[in-house]
């Protein structure tokens, strides 16, 4: 039997914003400290922008770089550091939890691997180092 499925078309969003307006919104959200992963979601949900790159021809990162708006740390590194801070707090409360201690070692290895990658790419300074105590100050829960 043949299936009666409808053909999938492009997005159903109707863009009423021009490329300049979308670009200014991206810059405004970037200056407010909204992460790149959230900027696209906010524009999609609140302003009905189907895709930043479709409308402007540039990605959100390219737009922020062109306007000189740069986040402090890359988002993936920040997320891993937040996770390590949570695990560190758990270890201080529960010092005999060996499973979490091992998870902490794995996460710190991931942080160091990401840091060496971003140092090679020039995104992080060459003298940047991960420190548990400083990370707890960087990431306030």
N, C-alpha and C positions, 0 to 999 in steps of 0.2 A: 504494500500500500504506500501511496505517496503521502508524505507529510505536508500539511498546509501551514508552513511556517512563513512568517513575514520576513522580508528581506531587512537586514539591519542597515540602517542609514547612519549618518553622522550624528553629532550631538544635537539635542533638541533645544539647546540654549539659544536665545536670541541676544546677540551682543548689541547693546545700545550705547556702549562706551567706545570712544575712539581709542586709537593706539596711544596717544598722548595721555589721555585720562587714565588708562590702565597703567602706564608707566609711572605716572605720578602717584597712583595708589600703591604700587609696589615699593617705590622709594619711601613713601610715608610710613608704610607698615614696617619696612626695614629699619628706618630710623627709630621706630618705637620698640625695636628689639624682638619683633615677631620672627621666629625661625623660618627658613626658606620652605620647609615642608608645610607649614601652616599658612603661608601667604597664598599659595594656590588654592587651598581649601577655602580660605576666607573669601577670596575673589569669586570662587565658584558658587559658594553658598549665599553670600550677601549681595553680590553685584551681578550674578548670572554671567560671569565670564567663563566661557567653556575651556579656554586654555590661554595662558599668557603668551606662549610662543606662537600660537595660531594668530592672535590678534596683533602682537607687536613685531613678531619675527625674531625676537630675542628671548632667551630664557630669563627667569627672575634673577639668577646669579649674574648674568651678563649685564642686566639693567642696574643692579646694585653696584657692581664693579665700575660701571661707566659713571655713576653718580658719586663714587667715593664712599659708599656705605659698606663697611666691612664688619662682620661679626667678630667677636673676640677669639673664640675657638670654633673649629668646625663642629657642625651639629652632631655628627656620629661620635666624635671624641667626647663631646660634652655629655651625651647620653651614657656612654660607658663609664665616665667619671662619676656621674650621678649614681649609677648602679654600684660602683665600688665604694662610694661613701656610705650608701645604705648598708652594704655588707660589712664595712668596717665598724659601723655603729652596732650592728648585730653581734659582731665578734667581741666587741668590748663588753657587751652585756652578757654574752654566752661564750666564755673562753674555751669551753670544752667541745664546742660544736666543730668537729673536724671536717665535716662535709662542706660547710660554709668556708672554712679556712682554705680548702682546696679550690673552691669556686673563686675565692678572692685572688689566689695565685694565678688562676687562668685569666681572670679579668684584668689583673695588672699586667700580665704578659700581652694581652690584647691592646691595652693602653699604650704600652711601650712600642708595640708594632705599628699602631696607627701614628704615634708621635714620630717615629723614624720615617715613616712614609711622608708625613706632612713637612718634616724638616727637609727631606730631599726635594720636595716640590716647592719649597720656599714659603709655605703658608705659615708655618711656625718658625720662630727664631731658632737659630742653631743651638743656643744655650738653654732652651726650654727643657725642663725636667719635671717628671711627675713626682709628687710628694703627697703622702696620705694626709698629713695635717693641713697643708696648703689647699689640697683638694676640698677638704671639709669647709674651708673658708670661702673657696670659690663658689661652691654649690651650697646655697643655704636652702634648707628644706622648710 
